[in-house]
Amino acid sequence: MADVFSGIQPSGDIHLGNYLGALRNWVAAQDTEDCVYCIVDLHAITVAKEPEALLDGTRKAAAALIAVGLDPARCTLFVQSHVHEHAELSWMLQCITGMGELRRMTQFKDKSSRLDDGTDHVPVGLFTYPVLQAADIVLYDAAKVPVGDDQRQHIELTRDVAQRFNSRFGDTFVVPEHVIPPVAARIMDLQDPASKMSKSAGSDNGLILLFEEPSSIAKKLKRAVTDSDSEVRYDPDGKPGVSNLLEILAAVSGTTPGDEAGKYERYGDLKTAAADAVVELVSPMQERYAELVADPAELDRLLATGAHKARAVAAVTVDRARRAMGFLPAG
């Protein structure tokens, strides 16, 4: 039984907000809990994906996760498509999930509206992927799923489907709990501090990628939006740009934004301190990432080991579900 399950899309473009808001907690959790972390490449193909981009992105995502501190010896780290039980259990759960339940998924409504080009070519996988996500979770008897509010609806669907299966076929799945991740810095766009840092932003100038050149990281932080007032104080409503820099510096330094505000009188000094702290944080990660990307055979070996560990658990769960539903056992 896993304590924690989490998944991430196959992209190596992890930004500072991803790390400080989520991945840092993943790293800490592996020391105290049984953690299963999955690169969800099956979810990635719900939208058009070039084969080369999927392959390259999957390896880079694995390299990034290991570089930031995930240890394949202390957690289970694998690629979703390497464990066929995800697809098999997803089909079984689709057969007890209602169309109405999936139509109510707000993320489907949002994504399908952006994909619909008038030809009615919205992929079926985009409609049903919440059931695959449910299968991802219950495969490992995960007790806790730490996700933000934007995923709460999907976890509720997972709970509903697991409870329905248990009620109809007998006690088979652990019903997971949605867990709010530990309080973390909410990193905003450096050029638009009213918006969260995101790869979908209109400009890259407000985005810090963990593996971009240190000189580029420093330049972006030193050009971050502040305001006409010269006072350095932590005031997210009145001074969002300055407060964002203080949040970043505090999160990286292990202090509080208020503590950091008391150390600086000028914006320039604050920006320089934030730039130095972030570059110091990411430098060892970048070195490890470069090593891993340069050795795809070793990366593939680590992922194969993780898939073997994951499959040992997933196969037992699927066998339990198959027997409960009445499938003839394989010879």
Buried (B, 14 or more C-beta within 10 A) or exposed (E): EBBBBBBBEBBBBBBBBBBBBBBBBBBEBBEEBBBBBBBBBBBBBBEEBEEEEBBBBBBBBBBBBBBBBBEBEBBBBBBBBBBEBBEBBBEBBBEEBEEEBBEEBEBBEEBBEEBEEEEEEBBEEBBBBBBBBBBBBBBBBBBBBBBEEEBEBBBEBBBBBBEBBBEEBEEBBBBBEBEEBEEBBBBBBBBBBEBBBBEEBEEEBBBBBBBBEBEEBBEBBBEBBBEEEEEBBBBBEEBBBBBBBBBBBBBBBEEBBEEBBEEBEEBEEBBBBBBBBBBEBBEEBBEBBEBBBEEBEEBEEBBEBBBEBBBEBBBEBBBBBBBBBEEEEEE
